[in-house]
Amino acid sequence: MPSFDIVSEVAMNEVQNAVENANRELQTRFDFRGVEASFELNKEVIKLAADADFQLKQMVEILRDKVIKRNIDASCLDIGEPEHSGRRYFLEVTLKEGIESDMAKKLVKLIKDSKIK
């Protein structure tokens, strides 16, 4: 019986480009002028930092837009809860790779039940 593999990976070089583009957009946007806001990529986690909670929400939309423009599915972004430390707000966005085991089992069952050769 033939076998096949399903691969679900995120192109990290494209994610890095998207983060750099998002940082450039922060520098040029009027509503972020004079605000210490930044995106930082560490392996599989993108850390967002800003002065206010609503700015983090805007930054998530900027990041999502840049990721989509780089042909990466936005559903791979797992957005965490905002954290508050002093006068700064932080948010971690984790990149999801792979397929959850429950979903993989369902896919295998559907394929085997279809009896495609």
C-alpha positions in Angstrom: 0.0 0.0 0.0 1.5 3.4 -1.0 2.1 6.0 1.7 2.2 9.7 1.7 3.2 12.5 4.0 1.5 15.7 4.8 3.8 18.5 5.8 2.7 21.7 7.4 5.7 24.0 7.9 6.2 27.7 8.2 8.9 29.3 6.0 10.9 31.1 8.7 12.7 33.3 6.2 9.4 34.7 5.1 8.3 35.2 8.7 11.5 37.1 9.4 10.8 39.3 6.3 7.3 39.9 7.5 8.5 40.9 11.0 11.1 43.3 9.5 8.4 44.8 7.2 6.1 45.2 10.2 8.8 47.1 12.1 9.4 49.4 9.2 5.7 50.1 9.0 5.7 51.0 12.7 8.4 53.6 12.0 6.3 55.3 9.3 2.8 55.2 10.8 1.5 58.4 12.3 -0.3 56.8 15.2 2.9 55.1 16.3 5.1 58.3 16.1 6.9 58.8 19.4 5.8 55.4 20.8 8.3 52.7 21.7 6.7 49.8 19.9 8.5 46.9 18.3 8.3 43.3 16.9 11.0 40.8 17.8 11.4 37.4 16.4 13.0 34.7 18.5 12.9 31.2 16.9 9.2 30.3 16.9 7.9 33.3 18.9 7.2 36.9 17.9 7.2 39.3 20.8 5.3 42.5 20.5 5.9 45.4 22.8 4.1 48.7 23.0 3.0 51.4 25.5 -0.7 50.6 25.5 -3.0 47.6 25.1 -4.9 49.1 22.0 -1.6 49.5 20.3 -0.9 45.8 20.6 -4.1 45.1 18.9 -3.1 47.4 16.0 0.3 45.7 15.9 -1.3 42.2 15.6 -3.3 43.4 12.6 -0.1 44.9 11.1 1.7 41.6 11.6 -1.2 39.5 10.2 -1.3 41.8 7.1 2.4 41.4 6.5 2.3 37.6 7.0 -0.6 37.3 4.5 1.3 39.4 2.0 4.2 36.9 2.3 1.8 34.0 1.4 1.8 32.5 4.9 -1.5 31.4 6.3 -2.5 33.7 9.1 -4.0 30.8 11.1 -0.5 29.7 11.9 -0.3 32.6 14.3 -1.3 31.7 17.9 -1.9 35.0 19.6 -1.4 34.9 23.4 -2.7 37.1 26.1 -1.3 40.6 26.7 1.0 41.0 29.7 1.5 44.3 31.6 4.8 45.2 33.1 5.3 48.7 34.4 4.2 51.1 31.7 4.8 48.5 28.9 2.5 45.9 27.4 3.8 42.7 25.8 2.2 40.0 23.7 3.7 36.8 22.4 2.6 35.3 19.1 3.6 31.7 18.6 4.0 30.2 15.2 2.1 26.9 14.9 3.6 24.1 12.7 2.3 20.7 12.0 -1.1 19.1 12.3 -2.7 18.3 15.6 -2.8 14.5 16.3 -6.6 14.4 16.4 -6.9 16.2 13.1 -4.2 13.9 11.6 -6.2 10.8 12.7 -9.3 12.1 11.1 -7.5 12.8 7.9 -6.1 9.3 7.8 -9.5 7.8 8.5 -11.1 9.8 5.7 -8.5 8.9 3.2 -8.6 5.2 4.1 -12.4 5.1 4.0 -12.5 6.7 0.5 -10.5 3.7 -0.8 -8.7 5.7 -3.4 -5.9 3.9 -5.2 
